[in-house]
Amino acid sequence: MFASLFRNLTALILAVSLQATTVRAQSGDLVWVQIEAQPSLALAEEAIRGYADRLQDVNGFDLGGGWYGIALGPYTRDDANRVLQVLRGEGAIPRDSYIAFPNSFRQQFWPRGANTLAAPTPAAEPAPQPQPEASVQPEAAPAEPQITIAEPAPQPEPEPQVPDETPSEARRSEALLTAEERMELQVALKWAGFYDSAIDGAFGRGTRSSMAAWQEANGIEATGVLTTRQRAELLRQYNAVLDGLDLRRINDATAGISMIIPAGVVTFDRYEAPFAHFEPTGDIDARLVLISQDGDQQSMYGLYDIMQTLAIIPEDGPRERRPDGFTIVGENARLVSHTEVTLRNGRIKGWTLVWPSGDEERRTRLIGEMQKSFERIDGVAIPAAMGADSGQNIDLLSGLEIRKPVISRSGFFVNDRGYAVTTAEAVAQCGRITLDGRTQAEVAAVDSTSGVAVLKPVGTIAPIGYARFATTTPRLQSEVAAAGYPYEGRLAAPTLTFGKLEELQGLSGEAGVERLSISALPGDAGGPVMDQAGAVIGMMQPATAGGRQLPPGVSFAVDGQVVVGVMGQAGLSAVAADPGAALAPEDITRIGMAMTVLVSCWE
């Protein structure tokens, strides 16, 4: 299996290797894909042989501090990103592999005698001039996308291999650190698991102990004072999690937003006001949405409510609404989204990052970089009409999918406390159940034989009407009416369908079942079936019988007395209907609509 997998990758790696070899002769601007690090040379050589049997361009380097790295390359940056994406996606290398630069490595130990670090140094190029931020006039917002992406920061040249500092020299160099640099070291030590106190920039006993612990873990003499080289290594380890994301600052003059984004993971796709959409480009299923619109506090509050209906914002997670902004975190088993929005000077601006769940360390670090870098370009917001010609869809809001239930079926209230009955298929394996999309409910009883489930509302609910059950056996060929949501909630109110009662048993003579001559859709299942006086005589079953699709116009209902029996399992008593004369169709419609409720099953 492994052999077959890597044979499929040979052509790609060989092509990239040949290109890298050509470029190597022309330039020293090369990178590696670091895939592993080991705390001893023996362990590194043992691991590297396994990779060398399956991959090309395998190298081993001394990383310093007693650590030895395994890396593929060297490649150009574009080729390295491609190799990283393909091999990581195929499971050929660890998923935490990342792009490494020449200054990360020291002496090469594999292949023996090789020295791929000794590439010719490219001719010096003039330093790139900083690009001025987009100048935006308040009265003339651009009609077309105007996005500039900053060039990647130039990588520092490899430091010459000189003896490390003595403790006294390390203290002297440490004294030159700014408060921000000292706090950054504490943050890195905390991330590495060696420091658990306040980030205050004060190097007291706790910080010194954590430095010593980090030194010991990295095979360095535990002095409690980090040398310049050790501080650089600690920060390199800390920042390695962001390698491959290609963090770049973008200046979006259309949205009026400037911030750092993971340009190696997402790319701009389109505007659909009030959003600028950035779609995924590789194997990380991430998305970025910039938010920009004119508006006041009321508009912002409306946006806060609307965004919580989107599929990219799961319902679980903390959220906060403030007078001048809001924050929403949504998380489920598949994704985590983070939204931050602020209101200033009549303009609402912010962003949403959607990231795969289970990648918390990288996501948290990335969000921190985005939060620190976010800037508003005053005087402009995405025009309200931008993207309006991209098509309309009832399930989309400005290009974002609205959250939808897994399944929706009908149900009906059976008492004034809001208890309801529905079909068991509507509530099977639900993370959450709602009545009419608002009130949460839980299963109070379920009977797998009849397919009837009883729901208990979570909280207080006062239904407009509830079922009265017939106490006499309905007559064959009598007219009946079924109430339900045949289109599974796409219409805001229930629909009534009229038909006839054909038989008081199933196709195979089963008791407790009614056969109806009525046209029903899947969404009608779970709704009430009423006689001519508005009394409930049954509950609509799903449009299958024994796993077979029913012919058009043929439907079945669970007999009303069976429903009453399942209610008894939940400790509920049914309300009996008073015998009465046949009602006009509009009166039956009124009764049916008052008791019928949409039952939705959510992830």
C-alpha positions in Angstrom: 0.0 0.0 0.0 2.8 2.5 1.0 4.8 1.5 -2.0 1.9 2.2 -4.4 1.2 5.5 -2.7 4.7 6.8 -3.1 5.1 5.5 -6.7 2.2 7.8 -7.5 4.1 10.8 -6.1 7.5 10.1 -7.7 6.8 12.0 -10.9 5.8 15.1 -9.0 8.8 15.0 -6.6 11.2 14.2 -9.4 10.0 17.2 -11.5 10.2 19.5 -8.5 13.7 18.2 -7.7 15.0 18.8 -11.2 13.6 22.3 -11.2 15.1 23.0 -7.7 18.5 21.7 -8.9 18.4 24.2 -11.8 17.4 27.0 -9.6 20.0 26.0 -7.0 22.7 26.8 -9.6 21.3 30.2 -10.1 20.2 31.4 -6.7 20.5 30.8 -3.0 16.9 31.9 -2.3 15.8 28.4 -1.5 13.7 26.7 1.3 13.1 23.3 2.7 10.1 21.3 3.9 10.9 20.2 7.4 9.1 17.1 8.4 10.5 15.9 11.6 13.0 16.6 14.5 14.7 14.2 16.8 16.5 14.8 20.1 19.6 12.7 19.1 21.6 11.9 16.0 21.0 8.2 16.3 17.2 8.6 16.4 17.4 11.1 13.5 19.4 8.7 11.3 17.0 5.9 12.1 14.0 8.0 11.1 15.6 9.5 8.0 16.3 6.0 6.5 12.5 5.3 6.5 11.9 8.6 4.6 14.8 8.1 2.2 13.4 4.7 1.2 10.1 6.4 0.1 10.9 10.0 -0.8 13.5 12.0 -2.8 15.5 15.0 -1.7 15.7 13.8 1.9 18.3 15.7 4.0 19.3 15.8 7.6 20.6 18.9 9.5 21.9 19.7 12.9 19.3 22.2 14.4 21.4 23.1 17.4 20.6 22.5 21.1 20.9 18.7 20.6 18.1 18.5 18.0 18.4 17.1 14.5 15.9 17.8 11.7 14.8 15.9 8.6 13.9 18.1 5.7 13.0 17.7 2.0 14.6 20.0 -0.6 15.9 22.5 -1.3 13.1 24.0 -3.4 11.9 27.3 -4.6 9.2 28.7 -2.3 6.4 27.9 -4.8 7.7 24.3 -5.3 8.1 23.8 -1.6 4.4 24.9 -1.0 3.3 22.4 -3.7 5.4 19.5 -2.2 4.1 20.4 1.3 0.5 20.4 0.1 0.6 17.1 -1.9 2.7 15.0 0.5 0.8 16.2 3.5 -2.5 15.6 1.8 -1.5 12.1 0.9 -0.3 11.3 4.4 3.3 10.8 3.2 4.7 13.3 5.7 3.3 14.5 9.1 0.6 17.1 9.0 2.6 19.5 11.1 5.4 19.7 8.5 6.3 23.2 7.5 8.4 25.5 5.3 11.9 26.0 6.8 14.6 28.5 5.8 18.4 28.1 5.5 19.1 29.9 8.8 17.1 27.2 10.6 19.9 24.6 9.8 23.5 24.1 10.8 25.8 21.3 9.6 24.3 18.7 7.3 24.7 15.1 8.3 22.6 13.4 5.6 23.3 12.4 2.9 26.8 11.8 4.2 29.3 14.3 2.7 26.6 16.5 1.2 26.3 20.2 1.8 23.1 21.6 0.2 23.3 24.7 2.3 26.4 25.9 0.3 24.3 27.3 -2.6 25.6 30.3 -4.5 24.4 33.6 -3.0 22.2 35.6 -5.4 23.3 39.0 -6.5 22.1 41.7 -4.1 18.8 43.3 -5.2 17.6 46.7 -4.2 15.5 46.6 -1.0 11.7 46.7 -1.8 10.2 50.1 -1.2 7.3 50.1 1.2 4.0 50.5 -0.6 1.8 53.3 0.7 -1.6 52.4 2.0 -4.5 53.0 -0.4 -5.7 56.6 -0.3 -9.4 56.6 -0.3 -11.6 59.6 -0.7 -14.8 59.4 1.4 -17.1 60.6 -1.5 -15.9 58.1 -4.1 -15.9 54.4 -3.0 -14.3 52.2 -5.7 -16.7 50.2 -7.8 -14.2 47.4 -8.5 -12.0 45.3 -6.2 -8.9 47.1 -5.2 -6.9 44.7 -3.1 -3.1 44.9 -2.6 -1.2 42.2 -0.9 2.1 43.0 0.8 5.2 41.1 -0.4 6.6 38.6 2.1 9.1 39.9 4.5 12.7 39.3 3.4 14.3 36.4 5.3 17.4 37.2 7.3 20.7 35.9 6.1 22.0 32.9 8.0 24.0 34.0 11.1 27.7 33.0 11.1 28.5 30.1 13.3 30.2 31.7 16.3 30.5 30.5 19.8 27.4 31.1 21.9 27.3 33.7 24.5 28.6 33.2 28.1 26.0 33.7 30.9 27.4 37.2 31.5 27.2 38.1 27.8 23.7 36.7 27.7 22.6 38.9 30.6 24.1 41.9 28.9 22.3 41.2 25.6 19.1 40.4 27.5 19.2 43.9 29.2 18.9 45.5 25.8 15.5 43.8 25.1 12.4 46.0 25.0 9.4 45.3 27.3 7.5 43.9 24.3 10.4 41.6 23.4 10.6 40.3 27.0 6.8 39.6 27.1 7.1 37.9 23.7 9.6 35.5 25.2 7.2 34.8 28.1 4.4 34.1 25.7 6.7 31.7 23.8 7.7 29.9 27.0 4.0 29.6 28.0 3.1 28.2 24.6 6.0 25.7 25.0 4.5 24.6 28.3 7.2 25.9 30.6 5.6 29.0 31.9 2.2 29.5 33.6 2.4 33.0 35.2 1.6 36.5 34.1 2.9 38.0 30.9 4.5 41.0 32.4 8.0 41.2 30.9 9.6 40.8 34.4 12.2 38.0 34.5 11.7 36.9 38.1 12.1 33.4 39.7 9.3 31.9 37.7 10.5 33.1 34.3 14.1 32.0 35.1 12.9 28.6 36.1 10.9 28.2 32.9 13.9 29.3 30.9 16.0 26.7 32.6 13.4 24.0 32.0 13.3 24.9 28.3 17.1 24.8 28.1 17.1 21.4 29.7 14.4 20.1 27.4 16.5 21.3 24.4 19.7 19.7 25.5 21.3 23.0 26.6 23.0 23.8 29.9 20.2 25.0 32.3 21.5 28.5 33.3 18.1 30.2 33.4 19.4 32.9 31.1 18.8 32.6 27.4 21.5 33.6 25.0 20.7 35.6 21.9 20.8 32.3 19.8 18.6 30.5 22.3 16.1 33.3 22.3 16.0 33.1 18.5 15.5 29.3 18.6 12.6 29.6 21.2 10.9 32.2 19.0 11.5 30.1 15.9 9.8 27.1 17.6 7.0 29.4 18.7 6.4 30.7 15.2 6.9 27.4 13.4 3.2 26.6 13.7 2.4 29.5 11.4 4.8 28.4 8.7 3.1 27.5 5.4 0.2 30.0 6.1 2.1 32.7 4.3 0.8 35.6 6.5 0.5 38.8 4.4 -1.0 42.2 5.0 -3.8 43.0 2.5 -5.2 46.5 1.9 -8.7 46.2 0.6 -9.7 49.7 -0.6 -13.2 48.5 -1.6 -14.0 47.1 1.9 -11.9 49.7 3.7 -10.0 47.1 5.6 -6.3 46.4 6.1 -5.2 43.3 8.0 -3.0 40.2 8.0 -4.5 37.2 6.4 -3.3 33.6 5.7 -2.6 34.2 2.0 -1.2 30.7 1.6 -4.6 29.2 2.6 -7.3 31.6 1.2 -7.6 33.9 -1.8 -10.0 36.6 -2.7 -13.0 35.4 -4.7 -15.8 38.0 -4.9 -17.8 40.8 -3.2 -21.4 40.3 -2.2 -22.3 43.2 0.0 -21.7 43.4 2.9 -19.1 40.7 2.5 -15.8 40.1 0.7 -15.3 36.4 0.2 -12.0 34.6 0.4 -12.1 31.0 -0.5 -9.8 28.1 0.3 -6.9 27.4 -2.0 -5.4 24.1 -0.7 -5.9 21.2 1.7 -6.9 23.4 4.7 -10.7 23.9 4.5 -10.6 27.5 5.7 -12.6 30.6 4.7 -12.3 34.3 5.4 -15.1 36.8 5.1 -14.4 40.6 5.4 -17.5 42.5 6.7 -18.0 46.1 5.6 -21.2 48.2 5.3 -22.6 51.6 6.2 -25.0 51.5 9.1 -25.9 52.5 12.7 -26.2 50.6 15.9 -29.6 49.2 14.9 -28.1 47.9 11.6 -25.2 46.3 13.5 -27.6 44.6 15.9 -29.5 43.2 12.9 -26.3 41.9 11.4 -25.5 40.3 14.7 -28.8 38.4 14.6 -28.5 37.5 10.9 -25.0 36.1 11.1 -26.0 33.6 13.7 -28.3 32.0 11.1 -25.3 31.2 8.8 -24.0 27.7 8.3 -20.4 29.0 8.8 -21.3 30.0 12.4 -22.4 27.0 14.4 -24.8 27.6 17.3 -22.6 26.4 20.1 -19.9 28.8 21.4 -19.6 32.1 23.3 -20.9 35.4 21.8 -21.1 39.0 23.0 -22.9 42.0 21.7 -21.7 45.4 22.8 -23.0 49.0 21.9 -20.1 49.4 19.5 -19.5 45.9 18.2 -19.9 42.1 18.7 -17.9 38.9 18.9 -19.3 35.5 17.9 -17.5 32.2 18.2 -19.2 29.1 16.8 -17.9 25.6 17.0 -19.0 22.1 16.2 -17.3 18.8 15.3 -16.3 20.1 11.8 -15.4 23.7 12.1 -14.7 26.7 14.4 -15.5 30.2 13.3 -14.5 33.5 14.9 -16.2 36.8 14.1 -15.3 40.3 15.3 -17.2 43.4 14.2 -17.0 47.0 15.3 -19.1 50.1 14.6 -17.3 53.5 14.2 -18.3 56.7 12.4 -21.4 55.1 10.8 -19.6 52.2 9.3 -19.7 48.5 10.4 -16.5 46.6 9.7 -15.0 43.3 10.8 -14.2 39.7 9.7 -15.0 36.1 10.1 -12.4 33.3 10.0 -13.6 29.7 9.5 -11.1 27.0 10.4 -11.2 23.2 10.6 -11.8 22.0 14.2 -9.0 20.1 15.9 -6.3 22.6 14.9 -6.6 24.8 17.9 -3.0 25.9 18.4 -2.6 27.2 14.8 -6.1 28.7 14.7 -5.6 30.6 18.0 -2.2 31.9 17.0 -3.6 33.0 13.6 -6.5 34.8 15.2 -4.1 36.6 17.5 -2.1 37.9 14.5 -5.3 39.0 12.7 -6.7 40.8 15.7 -3.4 42.7 16.2 -3.2 43.7 12.6 -6.8 44.8 11.9 -7.1 48.4 10.7 -10.0 50.4 9.3 -9.5 52.5 6.2 -11.8 55.4 6.9 -14.3 56.9 4.5 -15.3 53.8 2.5 -17.4 50.6 2.8 -18.5 48.0 0.4 -21.3 49.5 -1.8 -24.7 48.0 -0.9 -25.4 47.0 -4.5 -22.0 45.3 -5.1 -22.6 41.6 -6.0 -26.3 42.0 -6.4 -26.2 40.6 -9.9 -24.6 37.4 -8.8 -27.9 35.6 -8.5 -30.4 35.0 -5.7 -31.0 31.9 -3.7 -33.4 31.5 -0.7 -30.8 29.4 1.0 -28.0 32.0 0.7 -27.4 35.4 2.4 -24.9 37.5 0.4 -23.2 34.3 -0.9 -23.2 32.6 2.5 -25.3 29.5 3.2 -28.0 29.9 5.8 -27.9 27.2 8.5 -30.5 24.6 7.8 -31.8 21.6 9.8 -30.8 18.1 8.9 -34.5 17.2 8.5 -37.8 18.9 9.1 -41.2 17.2 9.6 -44.6 18.1 10.9 -46.0 17.6 14.4 -48.9 18.8 16.5 -49.5 20.1 20.0 -51.4 17.7 22.4 -51.9 20.0 25.4 -51.7 23.6 26.5 -48.2 23.1 27.9 -46.7 22.7 24.5 -46.1 19.0 24.4 -46.2 17.7 20.8 -46.2 14.4 18.9 -44.4 13.8 15.7 -42.9 11.0 13.6 -39.9 9.2 15.2 -37.8 9.8 12.0 -37.9 13.5 12.6 -36.0 13.2 16.0 -33.6 10.3 15.4 -30.0 11.2 16.3 -30.5 14.9 16.6 -28.1 17.2 18.3 -30.9 19.6 18.9 -34.7 19.6 18.2 -36.8 22.8 17.7 -40.5 23.5 17.5 -41.2 26.2 14.8 -37.5 26.9 14.6 -37.4 28.7 17.9 -38.4 26.6 21.0 -36.0 23.8 21.9 -37.6 20.5 22.8 -36.5 17.1 24.0 -37.8 13.6 23.4 -40.1 12.5 26.2 -41.1 9.1 24.8 -40.7 7.3 21.5 -42.3 4.1 20.2 -40.3 2.4 17.5 -43.1 0.1 16.5 -45.7 2.8 15.6 -43.1 5.4 14.8 -44.6 8.0 17.2 -42.4 10.3 19.3 -43.6 12.7 22.1 -41.7 15.9 22.5 -41.4 18.1 25.7 -40.6 21.8 25.2 -37.6 23.2 27.0 -39.0 26.3 28.7 -42.5 27.8 28.5 -44.6 27.7 25.4 -48.3 28.6 24.9 -49.7 27.0 21.7 -52.6 28.7 20.0 -54.4 25.3 19.8 -53.9 21.6 20.6 -55.4 18.3 19.6 -58.7 16.9 20.7 -58.8 13.2 19.9 -61.9 11.4 18.5 -63.5 8.9 20.8 -65.4 6.9 18.1 -64.2 4.9 15.2 -64.2 7.0 12.0 -66.3 5.9 9.1 -64.8 4.5 5.9 -65.0 6.8 2.9 -65.5 9.8 5.2 -63.7 12.9 4.3 -60.5 13.7 6.3 -58.0 16.6 6.4 -54.2 16.4 7.0 -52.3 19.4 8.3 -48.5 19.7 7.9 -45.5 21.4 6.4 -45.1 19.5 3.1 -42.2 21.7 2.0 -40.3 21.3 5.3 -40.5 24.8 6.4 -40.0 26.7 3.2 -43.5 28.1 3.7 -44.0 29.9 7.0 -47.4 28.3 7.8 -48.8 24.8 7.6 -50.9 23.6 4.7 -54.1 21.5 4.8 -54.8 18.7 2.3 -58.2 17.0 2.0 -58.9 13.4 1.1 -60.8 10.3 2.2 -60.4 7.5 4.8 -60.1 4.2 2.7 -59.3 1.5 5.2 -58.7 1.0 9.0 -55.7 -1.3 8.5 -52.4 -1.6 6.7 -51.8 -3.3 3.3 -51.1 -6.5 5.1 -53.9 -6.2 7.6 -51.9 -4.4 10.3 -54.0 -3.0 13.1 -53.5 0.6 14.4 -53.0 1.9 10.9 -55.3 3.9 8.6 -55.0 4.0 4.8 -55.9 7.3 3.3 -56.6 8.5 -0.2 -54.7 11.8 0.0 -51.7 13.4 -1.6 -48.9 13.9 0.9 -45.2 14.9 0.7 -42.4 13.8 3.1 -42.7 17.0 5.2 -46.3 16.1 6.0 -45.2 13.1 8.1 -46.0 13.7 11.8 -48.9 16.0 11.1 -52.5 15.5 12.4 -55.3 13.8 10.5 -58.7 15.2 11.4 -62.3 14.1 10.7 -65.0 16.4 9.5 -65.6 17.7 13.0 -61.9 18.7 13.5 -61.2 15.8 15.9 -57.8 14.1 15.5 -58.1 10.5 14.3 -54.4 9.8 13.5 -50.9 11.0 12.7 -49.4 11.0 9.2 -46.7 8.4 8.6 -43.7 8.9 6.4 -44.4 8.3 2.7 -43.1 4.7 2.7 -44.6 1.4 3.8 -42.2 -1.4 4.7 -39.4 0.3 2.9 -41.5 0.6 -0.3 -42.4 3.8 -2.0 -46.2 4.3 -2.0 -48.1 5.1 -5.2 -49.3 8.7 -5.7 -52.4 9.5 -3.7 -51.9 6.7 -1.2 -50.8 7.6 2.4 -51.0 6.0 5.8 -51.6 7.4 9.3 -51.0 6.0 12.8 -54.4 5.5 14.4 -55.3 8.2 17.0 -55.7 5.7 19.8 -52.1 4.4 19.2 -50.9 8.0 19.5 -52.8 8.3 22.8 -51.1 5.2 24.1 -47.6 6.6 23.3 -48.6 9.8 25.1 -49.4 7.7 28.1 -45.8 6.4 28.1 -44.7 10.0 28.6 -47.2 10.5 31.4 -49.6 12.6 29.3 -53.4 12.4 29.1 -55.2 13.0 25.8 -58.0 15.5 25.6 -61.2 14.0 24.1 -63.1 15.8 21.4 -66.8 16.7 21.9 -69.0 14.9 19.3 -70.2 17.5 16.9 -71.5 18.1 13.4 -69.3 18.5 10.3 -67.5 21.8 10.0 -66.9 24.0 7.1 -63.5 23.5 5.4 -62.3 26.9 6.6 -63.1 26.0 10.2 -61.1 22.7 9.9 -58.3 24.7 8.4 -58.3 27.1 11.3 -58.2 24.2 13.8 -55.5 22.3 12.0 -53.2 25.4 11.6 -53.5 26.2 15.3 -52.3 22.8 16.5 -49.7 22.0 13.8 -46.0 22.8 14.4 -42.8 22.5 12.4 -40.4 20.0 14.0 -36.7 20.4 13.0 -33.8 18.2 13.7 -30.4 20.0 13.8 -26.8 18.8 13.8 
